[in-house]
Amino acid sequence: MYSENEIILRRTLDKYHVLTDEEFSDFLKVCEYKSFSKKECLLEAGNYNYGIYFVISGTVGLFELIDGKEMYQNFFLPGEFANELKSLTTQSHSTKNLIALDATESYHLDRQQLLNLYEQSASYEKLGRKLLEHLLAGQNELSHVLQSLKPEERYRYLEEYRPKLLNAIPLTYLASYLGLARETLSRIRAKK
């Protein structure tokens, strides 16, 4: 029987493509359980990204150091796949960091082992394609939101589409993510 964490992973994967019990059991063989303490790096800039993380509990932030400041570009909550797609897909050095913002439990899905699964069955390949499409669509939407909306509109976007972030992420990180000064974000929140 599956553990609670494995069931959570399976339910999430089912949203993209349903695997048989045997396929899911084989999929679990490429998943490595990893836990991280607060502020521990899952991926450091300058390194290669060798996989993605399925967040079981905790919160993961994606940031880039720009002029010595952590500029957050995304957050990943339980049930989401923490990733840095450019390094993962091109196998180039990452310019970004993935960091546990609090104690975090995850499954690491190794890139090469996933590619090997794709060779075994069209079912895994379909799952991988649909998951990648989902991650790319999310990245494109986020890029659009941050580049085209005004500060208050960005905050409203979070309220509507990612409300869990508003309670899970410290104000300083949220302000960085939205491209705002912390004080500006405080004023916008005070109006609500």
N, C-alpha and C positions, 0 to 999 in steps of 0.2 A: 504494500500500500504506500501511497505517497505521503510525504510530510506536508504540513501546512504551507511551508514555503514553496514546495514543488507544485502544490495545487494552485497557489497564487500565480506562479509562473505559467502553468498550463492554461489557466483561464485567460491570462493576458495574450499568450500565443494564439489561442483559439479565436481571438478577435481578428487575426490576420489570416490564419489558415489552420484548420483543424487537423491535428496529427492523430494517427491511430495510437493505441496504447503502446504498441511495440515501437513505433516511431518516436513517441515521447520518451520512452525509456532509453532509447539510443541517444536522443537529444540530451538527456540529463547527463550522459557520460562525458559530454564536452563542456558541461557547466561546472565551474569550480567555485565553491562557497568561499567568500572572502568577507572579512569584517574590517572596518576602519574606525579609528578613533577620530574625535573631532579635530579638524585641521590637517588630517593626514591626506597626502596626495594619492590619488588613484592613477594619475598621469601627470608628469611634469613636463613643462615646455622644454623642448630640445630632445625629448625622447620620442621613440616610435610608439604609435598606438597599435597594440596587438589584439584588440578586441573591444567588446562593449560590455557594459555592466547593467544587469537587471537589478534595480533597487528594490530590496525587500522591505527595509525600514531605514529611516533616516532621510537625509537630504544631501544631494550632491550639487555643487556649483561648477559651472564652466566659466573660466575667466582668462583674460589675457592681461599681462602687465604692459601698460602703456604709460610712458613717462613716470615709471615707478609706482603707478596706481593700479590696483586690481579693478579691472573693468569687466563686470559680470555680463555674460552674453546668454546664459541660459541656466535653468535650474531643473533638477530632476527629482521627483518625489517618488514615494513607494508605488510600485506598479509601472514605472516608466524605465526606459532604456537610456542610461547616461552614456553619452558618446561625444566624440570629437571626430566628426565624419571625414574631414579633409585628410588628416593623417591616416586614418583607418583605410580609406579607399585608395589613396595614392602611395601609402607606405613611405611617406616622407616624414621628416622631423615635425613634431607638433609645435605650434607657436602658442598653444593654449594649455591650460591646466585644468584638470578635474580634481576637485577637492571635496572631502567630506565636511559638510558644514556642521554636522553633529555626528554622534555615533551612528554608523551606517553598516547595514548588512546587505550583501549583494551576491549575485551569481556573476562570475566573469565568464563570458562566452568568447573563447579564443578564435580569432579570425581564421587561422589556417585550419583548425578543426572544423569550423563551420563550413569552409570551402570544401573540405573532404566530405562532409555530409551531403552537400549539394551534388557531388559526383555520384553518391550512392542512390539518390532517389529524387525524382522530379517533385515530390511532395516537399522535401526540405528546400529545394531551389525556389519553389513557389512561396514558401514561408519567408525565406530570405529576401526575395524580391519585394513582397508586400510590406515587410517590415522596413526595408530600405526606403521604399516609396513613402511610407508613413513618416519616417525620420526626416527625409528630404522636404516633404510638404510642410512639416512643422518648422523646419529651419527657414524655409522660404517665407512662410507666413510671419514668423518672428522678425525676419529681416525687413519685411514690408512694414510691419507695425512700428518698429523702432526708427525707420527712416522716413516714413510719410505722415505719421500722426503727431499731433501736438502733445505736450506733456500730460494734460488732463485727459486727452483721448487715450493715451497709452495706459493710464491708470484705469480708466473705464474698461479698456480691453481686458486688463487683468481681472477686474471685478466680474466681468461677464464670462470669460473663457478659461481663466486659470485662477479662480478665487482662492484655492488652497494655498497658493503662493503668498497671499497677503498675510496669512497667519503663520506660515511656516518659515518665512525668510526674514532675517533681521532687516530693519529699515535701511541701514547703510548699504547693504547688498542690493536691496530692491531699488534704491535710488540710482546706484551705479548701473543696474540692468536697464532702467528706464531712461538713462542719460540725463538725470536730474541731480541737482544739489540736494543733499539730505533735507535741508530746510524747506526747499520747494515742495518736496514730497510730503513733508509734515503739514504744510499749508493745504495741499490738495486733500490729504486725508482728513484734516480738520473740518473741511467744508462738507464732508459726507455725513 
